[in-house]
Amino acid sequence: MPRREQLEAMLADDPTDVFLNYALAMQLISDGDSAGGVARLERVMKLDPSYVPAYFQSAQALAQSDTDRSCELLRIGIDRAHANGDRHAVEEMNGLLAQLGG
C-alpha cells in the first residue's frame, strides 16, 4: 500500500492526530500536490496552532505561487517559534522571509 494511502487509513481512525495530518501533508507535497499539502497543513495549524513546522512548510510550498500568504505564514510561524523557544525555526523562517522580500 502506498504511503499516502497508509496515512489516510490511519487518519480515518484518528482524524485529529496532528503528526499524521502533518505527515500526509508532506507526502502530498512530495507527490506534487502542493495545494492538497497546503490545505492539510492549514488543518494542522487549526488543530495545533503551536506546531511550528506547519507554518514553515506551508510558506515554502506557497513561496512561488503566493508570496504574500507565504510571508504572512512565516510571520505567524516566527511568533509561534519565539513562544516555543525554537531559535532554529525562527532563524530558518527569518531566512526564507528575507529571501521573499518580506
C-alpha positions in Angstrom: 0.0 0.0 0.0 1.4 3.4 -0.9 2.5 5.7 1.9 -0.3 8.2 1.2 -3.0 5.5 1.5 -1.4 4.2 4.7 -1.5 7.7 6.2 -5.1 8.2 5.1 -6.1 4.9 6.6 -4.5 5.8 9.9 -6.2 9.2 9.9 -9.6 7.6 9.3 -9.1 6.1 12.8 -8.0 9.4 14.4 -8.6 12.5 12.1 -7.3 14.9 14.7 -3.8 13.4 15.0 -1.5 16.3 14.3 1.5 14.3 13.4 -0.4 12.1 10.9 -2.0 15.2 9.3 1.4 16.7 9.0 2.9 13.5 7.6 0.1 13.3 5.0 0.6 17.0 4.1 4.3 16.4 3.5 3.5 13.3 1.4 1.1 15.2 -0.7 3.7 17.9 -1.4 6.2 15.2 -2.2 3.8 13.7 -4.6 3.4 17.0 -6.4 0.1 18.0 -4.9 1.1 21.3 -3.3 -2.4 22.6 -3.0 -3.6 19.5 -1.2 -0.5 19.6 1.0 -1.0 23.2 2.0 -4.7 22.6 2.7 -3.7 19.7 5.0 -1.0 21.9 6.7 -3.7 24.5 7.3 -5.6 21.8 9.1 -2.6 21.0 11.2 -2.4 24.7 12.2 -6.0 24.7 13.2 -5.6 21.5 15.2 -2.4 22.8 16.9 -1.5 26.5 16.4 1.8 25.9 18.0 3.0 23.3 15.6 5.7 25.4 14.0 6.8 23.1 11.2 3.4 23.5 9.5 4.0 27.3 9.1 7.4 26.8 7.6 6.4 24.0 5.2 3.3 25.9 4.1 5.3 29.0 3.4 7.8 27.0 1.4 5.1 25.4 -0.6 3.5 28.8 -1.3 6.7 30.7 -1.9 6.4 30.6 -5.7 2.7 30.9 -6.2 1.5 33.2 -3.3 4.3 35.3 -1.8 2.0 37.4 0.3 0.4 34.4 2.0 3.8 32.8 2.4 5.2 35.8 4.2 2.1 36.0 6.4 2.5 32.4 7.4 6.2 33.0 8.1 5.4 35.9 10.4 2.9 33.9 12.3 5.3 30.9 12.4 8.1 33.1 13.7 5.9 34.4 16.5 4.9 30.8 17.4 8.5 29.6 17.3 9.6 32.5 19.6 6.8 31.4 22.0 8.1 27.9 21.9 11.7 29.0 22.3 12.7 27.4 19.0 15.5 29.6 17.8 16.4 27.3 14.9 12.9 27.6 13.4 13.0 31.4 13.9 16.3 31.6 12.0 15.0 29.3 9.2 11.8 31.3 8.8 13.5 34.6 9.0 15.9 33.5 6.3 13.0 32.5 4.0 11.2 35.7 4.8 14.2 37.7 3.8 14.5 35.8 0.5 10.9 36.5 -0.3 11.4 40.2 0.5 9.0 40.2 3.4 
